[in-house]
Amino acid sequence: MCDMHLRDLDLTQIRLLAALAKLGSVSAASRRIGLSQSAASHALAKLRQQLGDPLFTRTSDGFKPTPYGGRLGKAAGDALDQLAEGLASEHAFDPKTSTRRFTFCMSEVGQIVLLPGLLNFVQKEAPGVVLRSAPIPLDNPAAPLIAGDVDLAIGFFTNLTTGFHQTLLVRDRYVCIVRADHPDFRSGMTVEAFRKVRHAIADSTGMAHALLDDLLAEHQVYRKDGLRVPGFHVLPLIIANSDLLACIPGRLADAVAPHAPIKVFDPPVYVPPFDVRMFWHERYHHDPASRWMRRNLVALYHGGSESGRDGAPATAAE
């Protein structure tokens, strides 16, 4: 069937073709699709005129399709089956039996802080589901979300706006860490000590952490470089074995402090907390699997803001 013919057809005609091919009777086909017999006969006559073929004829063996009518009837039935399957897929996600793979863009801090709890939940509630963490593409973080290669982006993003939904997942704050027996911090954190020691600094560009120096500079407090590394995840171990100081997300400090000989302090000046948000593209807003994952991420992590204070999501994860 050419495009010109396809544009002239409507859904009722396609349903009639499929029913005639299956039932071999105008009266039975009309009942199947909810038309009167006269309306079905009129629709068949119109189809014959549009397509230039009898499509179905009466023979000694009954109402039979022509070769062209048979091909069209089968194609119409297959198309309707696929459409019905697509419509039913809206409610098809079953976490108990699914083998779906969910891919997240998140920083190394997000992996350390969020993945253990999420993995534990998934192993109990959706044992066949697979989790994958992908690096954040700094050039165009929107592209893999739009393409469907990534389900959710979690972090501090300012460039996921048009076409995206978002909700608050957790609220975090910055803290300072030093080794447990650091001589300059025996009495706690001070501006003088903060300025005196050298700092281990994570170059996590594109994240909230890139704003940290600007926030400190507002109070004329500056960090003295001692070491620069690509990410935060290595800093606790380095700090535990050096005289350096590091500013890191508080949730990372909470996760590693029980396992490393470090002390955790608030910064010497007020640094406001930052939001860690979950982002997804409009194309997948109503996808049942995505909705299930978003709902459970919020249930697992939302409400744990800095200093135990709750914060409301900006938009619903559903």
N, C-alpha and C positions, 0 to 999 in steps of 0.2 A: 504494500500500500504506500503510495507516495505521500509527501507532506501535504499536498493540496487536498487530498482526500481526508487525511487525518484531521486537518483543521476544521473540516465540515462535519465531523462526527461528534455526537455528544455521548454522555455516559449511558443514557438509556439505550441508545442504539448498540453500544458495545455489549451491554448486558443482554440485549435481545439476541445478538449474534451468538454469544456464549450459550444461552439457554436453548436456542434452536439447535445448535450443534449437539448439545447433550441430550435433549429430549425428543427431537425429531417431530415436533408438533407445535403449531402456532398457538393453539388453545392452551396446551400445557406450559409453553414458554411464557405466554401472557400472564398466567396465574403465578408462575414462579417470580416474575419481576414486578407484579402488581399493576398490570395494565389490563384494560378491557381487550377482548379479542379483536374488536374492530380497530382499536388504537394500535395493537400489535401488527395487524395486517397493514395498516396505513404506514407504520414505521418501516416495515419490511419493503413495501413498495417504494418508499423514498430511498432506502438503502440501495435497492436494485438500480434505481435511476442514477443515484450519485456515483455508484461504483461500476455501472455498465456491465453487470453480470446478474443472472437470475439468483445466484447464491444458494437457494434451496428450491427444489422442484418436487412435484408429486410423481412417484414411480409406482410400479406394481408392488414394490416392497415398502412403500410408504413415502414419507416426506424426507428426501435425502439432499445432502449438500452437493453442489457442484465442486470440482476440485478447488476452485478459488474460494468458494464458500466454506469448504472444510478447513482450508488453511486459516481463513479469517476467524472462523469459529473457535479453532484451537488457540490461536493467538489471543483472541479476546478472553477466553477462559483463563489462560496463563496469566494475562495482564491483571485480571480481576483477582486471581489468587495472590499475586504478588502485592497488590494494593491492600487486600485484606490482611495479609501478613504484616505489611508495614504499619497499618492502623493498629493492629493488635500489639505491636512491639512497644507501644507507649506504656504498657503495663507488664512487660515481659521480664524485667530484671528481678531475679531471685538471688539474693546474696548467698543463700545456702548452697546453691548449685552452680553459681556463676564461676567462670574461669577468666573473667574480664581482667585486663591489666590496666591499672591506673597509673598515669605518669604525672609527676609534679615537678615544677620548677621551684627550687628553693635553695637558699644559701646553705653553707655547711653548718651554720648555727641552727637553721631550721631542721636540718637532718638530725642533728644531735638531740635537739629539744623535742621535736614533734614525732619523728618516725618511730621511736621505741613504743610509745603509747598507742600510736595508730596501728603498728604491726601487731601488737598484743590483741587489740580489739578485732582486727581483721582475722587473725588466726582462730578466734573463737566464733565470730559471727559470719564470716565468709571465707571458709578455709581454702577454697579454690582460687580466690582472688590474689593477684600478684601486684606488688607495689614497685614502682620504679622512680628514682629521683634523677632528674636531668639537670645539667648545669644551666644557669640563667644566661640566655643570649643577650649580651650587653648592647649589641647593635640594634636588634629589633625583637624585643621580648614578646611582642604581640603575635608575631608570625606563627610560631608553633601552636599557640592557643587557637588561632583562627583556623589553621589547617586541621586541627584535631590531633596533632601529634602529642600534645600536652593537654591534660584535663584541667589542671588548676595551677595557678601561680600563687605562691605564698611568700609574702615578704613586704617590703616597703617599696612600692612602685608609684611613680608620678606620671608615667606615660602610658598606662593602661586605662584609657578613658572612653573614647567613642566606641560603642559597640560592646562594652564590657559591663558586667555586674561585679559588685564587690561587697564584702561584709567584713566586719572586724572579727578577727580570730583570737588574738591575744594582744595585750598591751604590755610592753617591756620598758625597761629603763636601763640607763648605763650605770655601771659600777666600776670601781677600781679594784684591781687585785695586785697583791705583792706576796712575796714568800712569807711563810708564817713567822720566821724569826728576823725579818728585815729590821735593822737597827733604827732606821729613820721613821718607822711607823709603830713603835712600841706604845706610843700614847695615842694612836689613832691617826686619822687623816687631817692634814693641814694644808693650806695654800702653799706655805713655804716648802714643805716636804714634796708636794706635788711638782712644784717648779724646780726643785733641786735635783731630783733623780732623773735618770734617762728613762725613756718610754719605749716599750715595744708596741708598734703601731701596725694595725691590719689595714691594708689598702683595699678595702671592699668597696670599690667604686660602684656608683649607681644605687647605693643603699642609703638608709638613714644614717649610717656610720660616717658617710662622707660629710655630713653636716656637723659632726661633733666638734671639729676645730672651730667652726664658725660660732657655735654656741659657747664654747669656752672663751673665745676671743672677746665676746660681748662683756665678759668680766675681767678682761685683760689677764687671762690665765692661758699660758701656752705650754705645749708639750715639747720637751727636748728629745730629739731623735736619738735612739740608741740602737733600734733594730726595726726593720720593716719586713713584713711577711704578707703573702697574698690573702690570707684568711685568718679568722679568729680561732679556729679549732686547735691550732698548735700552741696558742699563747699560754694557756694554763700550765702546761708542762714546762715551757720555757721559763715562765715567771717563777715557778716553784724551785728552779735551780739557778737563779740569777738575782742580781740586785735591781733589775728593771721593774717598772710599773706598767700595767696595761689597763686600758679602759675597754671593757667588753660588755655585751648585753647581759643583763642580770640573770636571765633564764639559763644562759650558758654557765654562768658562775654557779648558780644553784645546782646545776646538773653535775659539775665536776668537783665542786668544793669538798664533798664527802670523800673523794678519792685522791685528792692532791693536797700537799702541805702548803696551802695558801690562805691568806686573809682577804676578806671582802669588805670594802668600805664604800660608802656613798662618795660621789665626787666632792671636792672641797667647795664648789659653788653649785647652785641649782641648775640642773640640766633637765629639761622637761622630758617626760616619757614619750615614746613613739609607738605608733600602732603597727602591728603586723596584720596585714589583711589578706584575704583570700579573693582571687580574681578568676573569673571565667567568662568565656565569650557568649554573646547572645545566642549563637547557633546551638549551644548545648544547655541553654537555660532550662528547658523542659525535658531534657534527656533523663529517663528514670535512673540510670546508673549514676550519672553525675549528681542528680538531686540526692540520691541515697548517700553518696560520699560526702557531699557538702553538709548535709544535715548531721551526719555523725561526727564530722570534724568540729562543727560548732558545739555539738553536745559534749565532745571530749575536752575541748580547750577553751571555749568562750566562757567568760566569767572570771577567769584567772588573770586579772590585770595587775599592774604594779601595786605593791603593798597590799595585795589582797582585795583591791577595790574592783567592783564590776563595771563593765562598760557595755552599752547597748550597741548591737550591730547597726551599721549604716543602712544596709538593705538586707532583706530576708535571704537566707541561703537557699530557700526553696525556689 
